[in-house]
Amino acid sequence: MIKNFNDWMLKTYVGKRENFRQSIDQVLGNERGAGAVEYGLIIAVVVAMVVAAATVMSDPLKKFFEAAVKQIMSFMGSKKY
């Protein structure tokens, strides 16, 4: 009877351990959303770099666009700028 009980305990322990291992492998092996997260991080870094560059270059950009608008307005013959 004790041998039967020991066999039953061993089978139960091994079975539960295998189920647990399979569950962990499924969770860790699921990489379906990893690509989306990586692309999201890349986009966030690019956006941060664009915002930082625009902040640093705000005066030169403003002068550039003002000069471009003046040239376009003078080319079109309007002196209202």
C-alpha positions in Angstrom: 0.0 0.0 0.0 2.8 2.4 0.8 4.5 1.6 -2.5 1.2 2.4 -4.3 0.9 5.7 -2.4 4.5 6.6 -3.2 4.0 5.8 -6.9 0.9 7.9 -6.9 2.7 10.8 -5.3 5.6 10.6 -7.7 3.2 10.6 -10.7 1.3 13.5 -9.3 4.5 15.5 -8.6 6.0 14.8 -12.0 2.7 15.6 -13.8 2.3 18.9 -12.0 5.9 19.8 -12.6 5.6 19.1 -16.3 2.3 21.1 -16.5 4.0 24.0 -14.7 7.0 23.8 -17.0 4.8 23.9 -20.1 2.9 26.9 -18.7 6.1 28.8 -18.1 7.4 27.9 -21.6 4.2 29.1 -23.1 4.4 32.4 -21.3 8.0 33.0 -22.0 7.8 31.7 -25.6 5.0 34.0 -26.5 6.7 36.7 -28.6 3.7 37.8 -30.7 3.5 41.3 -29.3 7.3 41.9 -29.1 7.6 43.3 -32.6 4.8 45.9 -31.9 6.5 47.0 -28.7 9.9 47.3 -30.5 8.4 49.4 -33.3 6.6 51.6 -30.7 9.8 52.2 -28.8 11.6 53.1 -32.1 8.8 55.6 -33.0 9.0 57.1 -29.5 12.7 57.7 -29.8 12.4 59.2 -33.3 9.6 61.5 -32.1 11.7 62.6 -29.1 14.7 63.3 -31.4 12.5 65.4 -33.7 11.0 67.4 -30.8 14.5 68.0 -29.3 15.9 69.1 -32.7 13.0 71.4 -33.3 13.4 72.9 -29.8 17.1 73.5 -30.3 16.7 74.8 -33.8 13.6 77.0 -33.1 15.2 80.4 -33.9 17.0 79.3 -37.1 13.9 77.4 -38.3 11.7 80.4 -37.6 14.1 82.7 -39.6 14.3 80.2 -42.4 10.5 79.9 -42.8 10.0 83.7 -42.5 12.6 84.3 -45.3 10.9 81.6 -47.4 7.5 83.2 -46.9 8.9 86.7 -47.8 10.5 85.3 -51.0 7.2 83.5 -52.0 5.2 86.6 -51.3 7.5 88.9 -53.2 7.5 86.4 -56.1 3.7 86.5 -56.2 3.7 90.3 -56.1 2.1 90.8 -52.8 3.7 93.3 -50.4 1.4 92.6 -47.5 3.8 90.6 -45.5 
